[in-house]
Amino acid sequence: MDGTRTALVTGATSGLGRATAGLLAATPGWRVLLGARDAGAGDRLAGELGADVVPMDLASLDSVRAAATVAAAQGPLDALLLVAGVQVTRADRTSAEGHELTFAVNHLGHYLLTRELLPHLVAGARVVVVSSGTHFGTLRRSGPFPGPRWGDPRALARPRPGSGQRAYATSKLANVYFGRELARRCPRLSVAVFDPGLMPATGLARSYPAPARALYAVLTPLLARLPFAQTPEQAAAQLVALTTGPAGRSGRYVERGVEAPSSPESADPDRARELWEVSAELVGLPAG
Ligand SMILES: NC(=O)c1ccc[n+]([C@@H]2O[C@H](COP(=O)([O-])OP(=O)(O)OC[C@H]3O[C@@H](n4cnc5c(N)ncnc54)[C@H](OP(=O)(O)O)[C@@H]3O)[C@@H](O)[C@H]2O)c1
């Protein structure tokens, strides 16, 4: 053992994940595994950063299982950074297994990946779940963005008519429940739920219709000046600090680098437990 530590970053080929992978790969003593759904983009980035690729489509549970096998073969993991995410306009799009796409990618795929990798995470390993202030659903925290609408997790996993943005905010609330429940069930890990703030310059709006994307492009420089906005690089520095710095309280919520309360709604341990158990059913694992 040469003392090098290893981190797996999901969504490593764009936005916050890309910035995080770059910064961590440049941090002495750290080696990065790039979770990438686009193998070509993953390979190019791996060449650039001197990293390794873990092909991974979070919208396919089979792909996630295969990714966990590839990652586990690289040796023990010191950090698991769950950064990938999608935001789509409608909640009727589906994953390979027929789950609602946003719930599948932002929560369920990451849940399965984490469960599969638990035996390979070293004691004290850092797990960071990237959530969002949209999980608050208040005008002050989310502006006009629709808030989460929680329900039976089996229903949340079903495609349905309605707003993809609401499904996104709901998936980001699921991220908080998942992070908290993971911390409770696995005290040997150090878990943080991270809100990077608004990062207008990423690819998150890529599946919006062309007119909405054009409007967003015009607004991006203005949005970037809002007090709660950050560049992906600024947010990545905070995420890397959570990974390489002092451990902190497991299960905490960290907003733009500072520990802060998550929404009152997100502090419901029964929902967190139910989400864990139903997610286990959905991916075919025991609750554990
Ligand atoms: N942007 C914001 O204002 C903001 C605010 C709060 C929280 N966040 C959170 O920050 C995280 C990163 O988002 P971002 O803003 O950096 O957006 P982004 O540039 O779109 O990055 C998202 C990443 O997720 C990956 N991804 C999407 N679907 C996937 C799938 N099925 N399987 C595997 N990977 C998949 C994408 O892969 P490709 O590179 O192949 O497309 C991309 O690398 C997300 O969790 C998001 O919810 C963003």
PDBQT file of the ligand as one rigid body, heavy atoms in Angstrom, charges set to zero:
ROOT
HETATM    1  N1  LIG A 301     -26.617  23.372 -11.583  1.00  0.00    +0.000 N 
HETATM    2  C1  LIG A 301     -27.219  23.747 -10.470  1.00  0.00    +0.000 C 
HETATM    3  O1  LIG A 301     -27.659  24.894 -10.341  1.00  0.00    +0.000 OA
HETATM    4  C2  LIG A 301     -27.365  22.798  -9.322  1.00  0.00    +0.000 A 
HETATM    5  C3  LIG A 301     -27.870  23.283  -8.111  1.00  0.00    +0.000 A 
HETATM    6  C4  LIG A 301     -28.001  22.421  -7.037  1.00  0.00    +0.000 A 
HETATM    7  C5  LIG A 301     -27.637  21.096  -7.162  1.00  0.00    +0.000 A 
HETATM    8  N2  LIG A 301     -27.159  20.640  -8.363  1.00  0.00    +0.000 N 
HETATM    9  C6  LIG A 301     -26.788  19.239  -8.444  1.00  0.00    +0.000 C 
HETATM   10  O2  LIG A 301     -25.441  19.152  -8.860  1.00  0.00    +0.000 OA
HETATM   11  C7  LIG A 301     -25.227  17.878  -9.474  1.00  0.00    +0.000 C 
HETATM   12  C8  LIG A 301     -24.423  18.049 -10.755  1.00  0.00    +0.000 C 
HETATM   13  O3  LIG A 301     -25.229  18.752 -11.687  1.00  0.00    +0.000 OA
HETATM   14  P1  LIG A 301     -24.621  19.816 -12.691  1.00  0.00    +0.000 P 
HETATM   15  O4  LIG A 301     -25.333  21.088 -12.436  1.00  0.00    +0.000 OA
HETATM   16  O5  LIG A 301     -23.147  19.774 -12.675  1.00  0.00    +0.000 OA
HETATM   17  O6  LIG A 301     -25.210  19.281 -14.070  1.00  0.00    +0.000 OA
HETATM   18  P2  LIG A 301     -24.526  18.598 -15.346  1.00  0.00    +0.000 P 
HETATM   19  O7  LIG A 301     -23.461  19.466 -15.892  1.00  0.00    +0.000 OA
HETATM   20  O8  LIG A 301     -25.683  18.250 -16.225  1.00  0.00    +0.000 OA
HETATM   21  O9  LIG A 301     -23.887  17.274 -14.751  1.00  0.00    +0.000 OA
HETATM   22  C9  LIG A 301     -24.674  16.154 -14.475  1.00  0.00    +0.000 C 
HETATM   23  C10 LIG A 301     -23.840  14.907 -14.630  1.00  0.00    +0.000 C 
HETATM   24  O10 LIG A 301     -24.705  13.786 -14.386  1.00  0.00    +0.000 OA
HETATM   25  C11 LIG A 301     -24.461  12.836 -15.402  1.00  0.00    +0.000 C 
HETATM   26  N3  LIG A 301     -25.610  11.994 -15.667  1.00  0.00    +0.000 N 
HETATM   27  C12 LIG A 301     -26.835  12.366 -16.101  1.00  0.00    +0.000 A 
HETATM   28  N4  LIG A 301     -27.605  11.287 -16.320  1.00  0.00    +0.000 NA
HETATM   29  C13 LIG A 301     -26.837  10.216 -16.021  1.00  0.00    +0.000 A 
HETATM   30  C14 LIG A 301     -27.048   8.820 -16.083  1.00  0.00    +0.000 A 
HETATM   31  N5  LIG A 301     -28.205   8.294 -16.505  1.00  0.00    +0.000 N 
HETATM   32  N6  LIG A 301     -26.042   8.009 -15.706  1.00  0.00    +0.000 NA
HETATM   33  C15 LIG A 301     -24.852   8.509 -15.301  1.00  0.00    +0.000 A 
HETATM   34  N7  LIG A 301     -24.587   9.828 -15.252  1.00  0.00    +0.000 NA
HETATM   35  C16 LIG A 301     -25.574  10.667 -15.609  1.00  0.00    +0.000 A 
HETATM   36  C17 LIG A 301     -24.122  13.659 -16.637  1.00  0.00    +0.000 C 
HETATM   37  O11 LIG A 301     -23.447  12.848 -17.572  1.00  0.00    +0.000 OA
HETATM   38  P3  LIG A 301     -23.051  13.417 -19.036  1.00  0.00    +0.000 P 
HETATM   39  O12 LIG A 301     -21.784  14.195 -18.814  1.00  0.00    +0.000 OA
HETATM   40  O13 LIG A 301     -22.850  12.169 -19.842  1.00  0.00    +0.000 OA
HETATM   41  O14 LIG A 301     -24.176  14.231 -19.512  1.00  0.00    +0.000 OA
HETATM   42  C18 LIG A 301     -23.258  14.753 -16.032  1.00  0.00    +0.000 C 
HETATM   43  O15 LIG A 301     -21.930  14.308 -15.941  1.00  0.00    +0.000 OA
HETATM   44  C19 LIG A 301     -26.598  17.245  -9.678  1.00  0.00    +0.000 C 
HETATM   45  O16 LIG A 301     -26.839  16.277  -8.674  1.00  0.00    +0.000 OA
HETATM   46  C20 LIG A 301     -27.551  18.425  -9.483  1.00  0.00    +0.000 C 
HETATM   47  O17 LIG A 301     -28.812  18.007  -9.003  1.00  0.00    +0.000 OA
HETATM   48  C21 LIG A 301     -27.005  21.454  -9.435  1.00  0.00    +0.000 A 
ENDROOT
TORSDOF 0
